[in-house]
Amino acid sequence: MRVHLKNDGYALSAEFPMTVFEMQDALDKLQIPPETRAVTFQIYDFRNMNLLSELCEKDFTADIFRLNLFAERLENLDDTEMAAMKSLLQTYPESDFEDMLLMTYGLDSVMVYPCEDCRELGETVIENELLPELESCSDEILELLDCEKVGQLMQEREGGVFVDGYYCVTSGYEPPDIHFEFGEPEQCFFRLLIAPDAQKTAQAQWISLPCNAETLLEVYDQTCCELQSSLPWITSDSLKNMHQIGILNALAERMSELSHNDFVKLKAVMDSERIREIPDVLACMEHLPEYEWDRFVRDCSEFGRAYLMKNLSGVSGLESVDLYEFGSRILEQTGGAVTSYGVISGRGQSLYSVLTMQPEQQLEEDLEEDFEMKIGGLSL
């Protein structure tokens, strides 16, 4: 299920269901505090379902864990259950998200029959004498009946819906009485699915890092079937073999000492400098204070605007000016970059300090012409 998430001007297109780490990363990109977890979203790809315009255009708000549960429920519906779900959405187009989540648990109350249209429904109704009016009719009379009209009559009485080769009767649906509770996720940074060896994956079990030395010794010579990571770039490819689990655990222990703000900053540096190996992440953490980070800047034009506002007094009229190239040139000179987590400086560099010299010429002279072309006529 593809979902468009948004929060105060920040947006993210994401595929659900997700792992817990992926949900936490989405919250970081949207600048939503992990303890809040409430996201505003639109659903625009619903397992190839053609949604009603009322649902496609509607903004929903929910705990991201509830959204993920909804996506998991949809993933596990068979064709008959999906037809029932679609029929409920057609019958109740004004449903809110909580209604939709409850529908996935109440599909047994929707009667579903393989049936393409009213004519086919009419044939079934006549054959089984499902209408009271047909009970006293002889076989000769039944054979003369218009199957399509009989089917239309049955559909009108039951309020049925034709969906994907099924006839669904939604009139008996009642929302189930279910209460959902989601606790805090486990405090860890990596989860590994460990099996005794590659031939015994059925015996695989999850372990979480950081963990104690005793657990590390137990799995040291076993096989990792899957790695879930709170750092999007540390994947199964990063763990060359299980003999590296010690250094991965050391990384998890170091990460547990970071504030959440520094943890997101670490992801910004990894994104900027394309750090993909476990030892490189550990080295990066030693130098994390040497980077400057502005979490609220998400593109080069926005950075260029912020740079000018901090360095030029009395500047005005920048809101509508495209400063993408200007911002890009500043970041290029300082080794900085715009990431999904905000703008990050190069190591040992400042994001917003005034630049003076380039190797061949003054940066001020180089940018002056570009700046005048972009914002000529503005009052400074």
Number of C-alpha atoms within 10 A of each C-alpha: 19 17 19 16 22 21 16 9 6 14 16 16 15 15 13 18 20 18 14 17 19 18 20 20 20 24 23 20 22 20 19 19 12 15 8 10 16 18 19 17 21 18 18 18 15 15 12 9 12 12 17 12 9 11 20 14 12 14 16 16 18 15 13 22 22 19 23 20 16 21 22 15 14 19 15 11 15 10 12 19 19 20 25 32 24 21 24 23 19 17 16 13 14 12 16 14 18 14 14 17 19 18 23 22 15 19 23 13 17 22 18 22 16 15 18 14 18 20 17 16 25 25 19 16 17 21 13 11 16 13 13 8 8 16 12 10 13 9 11 8 10 17 13 8 13 13 20 16 14 21 21 17 15 18 20 11 11 14 13 20 21 22 21 15 14 21 26 26 22 24 15 10 15 13 15 14 8 9 6 7 7 8 6 7 10 8 10 18 20 21 17 20 17 23 21 17 14 13 9 11 15 9 11 19 13 13 17 18 23 23 15 9 10 8 13 18 12 10 17 16 15 17 20 25 16 15 19 19 20 21 20 14 17 20 18 15 11 15 17 12 14 16 14 14 20 17 14 23 20 17 21 20 16 14 19 16 10 13 10 14 10 16 18 21 24 25 23 26 28 22 20 20 16 10 16 17 16 19 15 11 19 17 11 18 20 10 12 16 14 15 19 20 25 17 20 13 20 18 18 22 18 20 27 24 19 17 18 18 15 12 12 11 9 8 13 12 11 17 9 7 15 16 23 16 16 22 22 18 18 22 23 13 14 17 18 25 26 24 19 19 26 22 26 28 24 21 18 14 16 19 23 20 10 15 13 10 13 12 6 6 10 12 17 14 12 13 15 12 11 15 14 11 10 16 15 11 9 12 10 9
